[in-house]
Amino acid sequence: MVSSTLTAVYSASGEGPPGLLPARQQMAFSLGWHIVLACFGIAFPAMIYVVHCRGITRHDPVALGLAKRWATVSAILFAIGAVSGTAVVALAAVTVLPALAYLFWLTQTDEWVRDQTAHRADSSTA
């Protein structure tokens, strides 16, 4: 029922609503970078831990310096990942939630119209 209503809305215009492609591109770009940064956020601390343990057990100042440098980079990547994750959530809230609310409104309106039509038909036959 929702898909038929949505199809009717989009087929009347000939294409999607204006600005749909740029909105999808912005969401894909932000989500893509968030996925990349999230992978670094998971794997990088494990690498830092291994290098740090190696530096401690072998008394290697180069490994300890590398672990310290990587920890700084990891903190920066974490901050950027948090910002991009917030951007993904904000974009979803701005783009997806209004669309869902609109679809919900369409389904409720469609049911209300059907109920009113059925009620009028019952009233006219009685």
C-alpha positions, -999 to 999 in steps of 0.1 A, spaced: 0 0 0 28 24 9 49 14 -21 20 20 -45 13 55 -30 50 63 -31 52 51 -67 23 73 -76 39 103 -60 73 97 -78 58 87 -111 38 119 -113 70 139 -112 89 117 -136 119 114 -112 127 116 -76 122 147 -55 146 176 -62 179 173 -43 176 135 -39 208 127 -57 230 153 -38 215 141 -5 223 105 -13 258 115 -24 264 134 8 251 105 29 273 80 10 304 101 13 299 107 51 290 71 57 319 58 36 345 78 55 329 68 88 333 32 79 370 37 70 377 56 103 358 30 123 380 2 110 411 22 119 395 28 153 392 -9 159 425 -22 144 449 6 153 447 2 191 455 -35 188 486 -26 167 496 0 193 492 -25 221 514 -50 203 542 -25 196 540 -11 231 543 -46 247 572 -53 224 589 -21 235 584 -29 271 595 -66 270 625 -60 248 634 -26 262 632 -11 228 629 28 228 621 29 191 591 7 196 579 27 226 583 59 205 564 44 177 536 33 200 535 68 215 533 84 180 506 60 169 486 67 200 486 104 191 474 95 155 448 71 170 434 99 192 431 122 162 414 95 141 390 88 170 380 124 172 375 126 134 355 93 135 333 106 163 326 138 143 318 118 111 296 94 131 277 123 145 274 137 110 260 103 98 234 103 126 225 139 119 221 133 82 200 102 89 178 123 113 175 150 87 169 128 56 155 95 68 132 105 96 111 130 77 107 105 49 95 79 74 71 104 90 58 113 55 53 76 46 36 70 80 13 100 73 5 86 38 -5 52 52 -26 67 80 -43 91 56 -49 63 31 -65 42 58 -86 71 71 -99 79 36 -108 42 31 -126 42 64 -145 74 56 -154 60 22 -166 28 37 -186 46 64 -203 68 37 -211 38 16 -226 21 47 -246 52 56 -260 57 21 -272 20 18 -289 21 52 
